[in-house]
Amino acid sequence: MTKQITDQLTSLIESGAMTVGSYLPSERELANSLKVARNVVRGSYESLMKAGRVQSEGRKGRTVRSSGGKKRAAPAKSSKGAAASKARKK
């Protein structure tokens, strides 16, 4: 059941029906509407987070991160950090 929910949510994200930044229903709301246990929905949301499609906003909920499956690259270090690092090495 978890895989079915994950696949359905992935399809909605990829099709654009759920846009980047939009909130997913709470675990309780989705579980009640699908008549499944909350841990089933939680497992699905965790799979989507591991795939980089969804991110947690803490107590605010979970939002769509991207339509692709790749996680964003880490931000590049600032030039100040690089200069400080070079200064320490000398």
C-alpha positions, 0 to 999 in steps of 0.5 A, spaced: 500 500 500 505 504 501 508 503 494 501 505 491 501 511 495 508 513 493 507 512 486 500 516 485 503 522 489 510 521 484 505 521 478 501 527 481 508 531 482 511 529 475 504 531 471 504 538 475 498 537 478 502 538 485 506 544 484 513 545 487 512 549 494 505 546 494 503 542 501 502 535 501 496 533 506 497 531 513 499 524 514 492 524 518 488 527 513 491 523 507 490 516 511 483 518 513 481 520 506 484 513 503 482 509 509 489 506 511 493 507 517 497 513 518 504 509 518 502 507 511 502 514 509 508 516 513 512 511 509 510 513 503 512 521 505 519 518 507 520 515 500 518 521 497 523 525 501 529 520 500 527 521 493 528 528 493 521 530 491 518 532 498 521 536 503 519 537 510 517 544 513 517 542 520 511 542 523 508 546 517 508 540 513 511 537 507 512 541 501 513 538 493 521 540 492 521 538 485 518 534 479 525 530 478 528 525 482 534 528 483 536 532 490 539 539 489 546 540 489 549 543 495 550 550 495 557 552 493 562 555 498 562 563 498 569 566 496 570 569 503 570 561 506 575 559 500 580 565 502 579 564 509 581 557 508 587 558 503 589 563 509 589 558 514 593 553 510 599 558 509 
